[in-house]
């Protein structure tokens, strides 16, 4: 397993946009993203806060992406 850098919600949203996800809507600090295949995820955007490892793993499962694939997009 590779070590992941500390990422904020905005960082993760930017990387997901590169892979074809787009912002569907936002409710408070939670941004809902969807791609054209129907995969969806929710990314919280709190200023200055880092996304934890557990939540990051959940986002990767939602978008069906491996950690290695995600690291290549950085």
C-alpha positions, -999 to +999 in steps of 0.1 A: +000+000+000+013+034-009+011+064+015-014+090+004-008+128+007-030+149+029-058+162+007-087+186+012-121+182-002-114+207-029-083+188-040-103+155-043-131+173-063-105+187-087-090+153-093-124+137-097-134+163-123-103+153-144-118+118-146-152+130-158-171+136-126-192+168-124-208+186-095-245+176-094-255+197-064-243+210-031-260+209+003-242+229+029-206+218+029-213+185+011-207+184-027-225+156-047-206+144-078-217+121-106-202+108-138-219+098-170-219+061-160-240+069-129-214+066-103-219+091-074-201+102-043-202+129-017-172+150-007-173+173+023-156+206+018-146+222+051-120+250+048-086+238+058-097+203+069-080+172+056-101+142+044-095+113+067-083+079+055-116+061+061-136+087+042-111+088+014-113+050+011-151+053+009-149+079-019-126+057-038-150+027-035-179+049-046-160+060-078-146+025-084-110+037-084-079+023-068-054+042-047-028+037-074-051+051-101-058+081-079-021+088-072-014+088-110-038+117-114-021+139-088 
